[in-house]
Amino acid sequence: MLLCPLLAAPALAQTPPAPAVVPPAKVAAPGAATSATAPPDKPAPPADAALNLDPERESRIVAVVNGDVISGADVDNRRRLFALSSGLPMTKEVLDRLTPQVVRQLIDERLRLQEVQRRKVAVADKDVAETIANLEHQNNMPPGTLARRLAAEGAEMRTLYDQTRVQLGWTRVLREQIGGADRVTDKDVEDQINMIKSETGKPEYHVAEIFIPIDDPTHAADARRFADTVIGQLRKGAPFAVVAAQFSQSQTALQGGDLGWVQPYQLEPSVTRVISEMPVGAISNPIPVAGGLSVVTLLAKRQIGNDPATLLKLRQVFLKFATPLDPQNPTEEQHAKLLRAKQISSTAHDCDAMAAADKAAGNPARPEPLEVRLEQINPPALHDLLAKLPDNKPSEPLVTQEGIMVVMVCGREERNLGIPTKQEVMTQLMSQRIELQSRQMMRDLHRRASIDQRTGGV
């Protein structure tokens, strides 16, 4: 059962892990999580001293991009971040295998950062934190785990924050670049909806993608090896959304690579052929596409115009433990938080009270309740709990290793999701135009750039 019994004798009862009530695209590997809190200034050194770069190698120049230096330390931090979040072993051989693609990603990232700075586009710290928190919720992750693991393994959390900041700034540059000329009109939306309705009964697919660019044919072998490494880890359970957020060079990276529901004609023919034959949950082999390689996963499939669903609006309060729970030896802090959760369960009578309690617990504020689809909620015990939980009534405390959660259903609605809303169509059309703009601008930035990539930097 997920419901936690009353505090007993000195142990806390532990439930099956259910730290967030979001239907994840791919469930996170144990311990892989991100944090919306400020990163640690000085991470602890890794336990394996053999993996430490010596100071001389850390300071070596790997590449110079329009005068900006990418150092060995920059590359090493990014390699470690990827290895940790994807479950790769932290060995020299593995890190060296990641290096060529990491270097090229950092070069692209530096070009984007320079364009963001040239246009004086600012990205606030809270925007970065909220983006990482959203990625965390998408993957059913308890807050703070990734920060602790990165610190323990000698990788800097700042690496993930800096990467996210550049991604957000670049998206704002692209929206500014598109401006009014390519803005999606009401007619564009109506035409798209009419086209979708004309396809009623035909299949459509919910797809997520990791795009690995190949800017030079001589880099194709490295890109293929990197794609094979990524696929191997995804098939072992690495969270697709986290890997996509770090290494996909598509503008969907911040959404965990999620393309949403797409019709066959909206994908490249090579991708459509693979997707149409994949079972739900499968990870593709590398697929050659324009400009690089695509790795896709099929999240769901349905018939256009026929997808009845129960949508829940949820508020949750998460009380994070300072240390992971040992059910046989809970700490005083964990006892106290269980008592606090029980108090919330007995006194919160609406969703505003839940939002206030979650904010008081130190979690990022969410202006709107989280909307989830009941049919996609896992584990089954949590699905059954939410299906039966009356609206505006808090659940009993749900205990996990990382903390305690209380959930409330703010409202529920039966809806046919087979026909998208106007807002969903507008968002998808805009995303497609932004992606095209991004690839064009990156080609232009590469063409104009002075890039000195050096051997032996790492």
Buried (B, 14 or more C-beta within 10 A) or exposed (E): EBEBEEBEEEEBBBBEBBBBBBBBBBBBBEBBBBBBBEBBEEBEEBEEEEBEBEEEBBEBBBBBBEEEBBBBBBBBBBBBBBBBBBBBEBEEEBBEBBBBBBBBBBBBBBBBBBBBEEEEBEBEEEBBBBBBBBBBBBBBBBBBBBBBBBBBBBBBBBBBBBBBBBBBBBBBBBBEBBEEEBEBEEEBBEEBBEEBEEBEEEEBBBBBBBBBBBBEEEBEEBBBBBBBBBBBBBEEBBBBBBBBBBBBBBBBBBBBBBBBBBBBEBBEEEBBEBBEEBEEEBBBEBBBBEBBBBBBBBBBBBEBBEBEBBBBBBBBBBBBBEEBBEEEEBBEEBEEBBEBBBEBBEEBEBBEBBBBBBEEBEBBEBEEBBEBBBBBBBBEBBBEBBBEBEEBEBBBBBBBBBBBBBBBBBEBEEBEBBBBEEEBBBBBBBBBBBBBBBBEBBEEBBEEEEEEBEEEBB
